[in-house]
Amino acid sequence: MTMKGLSRKQIIIPMSNDNNNAFIKNSVAHVANINRLLRNAKSEVAVDYIRSNPIGLSIVTNKVALQLDLQIISQYIKKSKDINELQVEEPHLPQLKSYLKIIGILYYSNGKSQECLNSSDVKAILKQNQIFDDIKLASRPRIIKVSPKSDMFIIWIDI
């Protein structure tokens, strides 16, 4: 199932907190300058606004940005005198976040043992399965016992 998250009309630019604060102070000017550069490149994308987020900046646009648009924005931000370009990562679009629910698993990893499965055990099992080769975990797996007296549990995995 897909969960509601960031729109693809956003560009995420991871950077340090100091860079983030310095860049946001002049965000109105930065929006105008980035839009001018995009117009000069004959792009249909325009920046609506820039906001701060926990990992850096989030630039909201009117359309989904193409790779050329990302390069133009990246070059502008790295050349900005407000920030240290060494602490700025490459911009990217948000990725889809879904979850996987596995039900009906025995609570104990070994039928004879009283050792419970934990999230690191689940991660190791997922790495062994080729179905999960191209999937990144968004958080650690959560293991929830079905009921206090049950020997079954449910695993929730954000991917």
Secondary structure, DSSP 8 states (H G I E B T S, - for coil): -B-----TTEEEEEB-HHHHHHHHHTHHHHHHHHHHHHHHTT-S--EEEEEEETTEEEEEESS---HHHHHHHHHHHHH-TTS-GGGB---B-----BEEEEEEEESBSSTTS--B--HHHHHHHHHHSGGGTT---SS--EEEESSTT-SEEEEEEE-
